[in-house]
Amino acid sequence: MYHFAGDGVQQTTGAPAGVLDRRGPDGEAILFQRCTYCGTAVYHRVLCPVCRGSDLRTERSQGTGTVRHSTVVHRNTPAARNVSLIEMAEGFVVRGRVMGPPIGIHSGDRVRLSTAQDPVRGEPVFQLVDEPLRAWT
């Protein structure tokens, strides 16, 4: 949905989100967008998926989240790597990589944004907050 103002189109509020911000005092942070109409947090969108509003403001994430899904990928890479969906504390989901053995990343693990960034894919890189206490299987 676009809001017309005169003969031009009004742009969404803030800068395009979905990138790592290096300007923060405590390292890198993920920028996301929040809908001003319904308050839904989204990552790298043009319209709100809930109310289809186009008035999105850019906010900075705390950098903590929970692994919702993790998969081990063997294709186009010399070694196995994981691709994970991380649900951030603010409520949006982002795809990234969790450092550690790919087989050791499970749903429900708490993660924090690392200062490192995947140089090839440009995705955010996370690290485990605490070592999971799992019995040997």
C-alpha atoms as one frame of an Amber mdcrd trajectory, in Angstrom:
protein
   0.000   0.000   0.000   1.447   3.346  -1.028   0.360   6.693   0.342   0.239
   9.372  -2.301   1.408  12.848  -1.303   1.006  15.286  -4.144   2.477  13.946
  -7.363   5.052  11.659  -5.702   5.011   8.517  -3.613   5.763   8.754   0.095
   8.622   6.459   1.062   8.624   4.266   4.135  10.033   5.705   7.330  13.684
   5.005   8.103  16.408   3.312   6.131  16.040  -0.124   4.551  16.446  -2.705
   7.283  17.925  -6.167   7.076  21.581  -5.262   7.308  24.164  -5.378  10.041
  24.818  -1.986  11.594  28.465  -1.392  12.487  27.857   2.040  14.042  26.781
   0.738  17.430  28.955   1.327  20.508  28.873  -2.361  21.444  29.712  -3.796
  18.024  27.316  -4.911  15.332  23.540  -5.019  15.583  20.710  -6.214  13.374
  18.338  -3.540  12.136  14.697  -4.528  11.742  11.448  -2.755  11.033   8.328
  -2.283  13.161   4.931  -1.420  11.717   3.579   1.843  13.145  -0.019   0.671
  12.672  -0.073  -2.761  14.346   3.389  -2.985  15.993   4.508  -6.147  14.152
   8.286  -6.612  13.977   9.550  -7.671  10.524  12.939  -8.235   8.938  13.714
  -6.772   5.519  10.177  -6.125   4.259   8.478  -3.414   2.252   4.981  -4.013
   3.652   3.755  -5.324   6.986   2.660  -8.979   6.545  -0.176  -8.530   9.088
  -1.930  -5.267   8.169  -0.167  -4.521   4.848   0.829  -1.100   6.135   3.749
   0.638   4.465   4.701   2.907   7.370   7.607   0.947   8.864  10.156   2.446
  11.250  13.674   1.082  11.634  14.794  -0.146  15.060  17.892  -1.803  16.463
  17.725  -5.355  17.817  19.190  -6.420  21.173  20.944  -9.279  19.366  19.552
 -12.189  21.401  17.271 -14.904  20.129  16.275 -18.561  20.064  16.994 -21.177
  17.397  13.677 -22.240  15.862  15.061 -24.536  13.146  18.547 -25.635  12.145
  19.678 -27.643   9.161  23.073 -29.000   8.126  24.023 -28.099   4.546  26.654
 -30.010   2.558  26.058 -28.443  -0.867  28.477 -25.937  -2.460  30.751 -25.839
   0.556  34.008 -27.636   1.395  32.749 -28.517   4.889  29.321 -28.994   6.411
  27.717 -25.816   7.742  24.460 -25.017   9.451  21.683 -22.720   8.314  19.376
 -21.695  11.137  16.194 -19.709  11.567  16.567 -17.498  14.628  13.577 -15.926
  16.345  14.867 -12.699  17.829  13.670 -11.329  21.186  11.758  -8.567  19.392
   9.602 -11.115  17.535  11.000 -11.258  13.993  12.765 -14.232  12.378  16.113
 -14.035  10.587  18.171 -16.643   8.733  21.769 -16.964   9.821  24.560 -19.273
  10.914  25.310 -20.443  14.449  28.981 -21.024  15.279  29.824 -24.468  16.559
  29.505 -28.034  15.322  26.547 -28.185  12.896  25.199 -31.340  14.500  25.204
 -29.668  17.949  22.727 -26.873  17.138  19.150 -27.670  18.183  15.785 -25.931
  18.334  15.384 -24.000  21.557  19.070 -23.104  21.959  19.599 -19.485  23.012
  21.960 -17.466  20.829  23.515 -13.996  20.685  24.706 -12.046  17.665  28.456
 -12.420  17.237  30.783  -9.654  16.139  31.752 -11.828  13.178  29.893 -11.843
   9.861  29.819 -14.581   7.240  32.132 -13.090   4.572  30.707 -15.175   1.718
  26.957 -14.979   2.279  26.714 -11.768   4.311  24.332 -13.438   6.769  24.450
 -12.701  10.485  26.531 -15.092  12.569  25.375 -16.122  16.040  27.014 -17.935
  18.948  25.445 -20.090  21.642  24.730 -18.213  24.874  25.169 -21.256  27.111
  26.294 -24.796  26.439  23.281 -27.089  26.239  23.070 -29.790  28.884  22.124
 -32.852  26.887  22.608 -36.491  27.746  24.675 -38.629  25.394  22.457 -40.497
  22.988
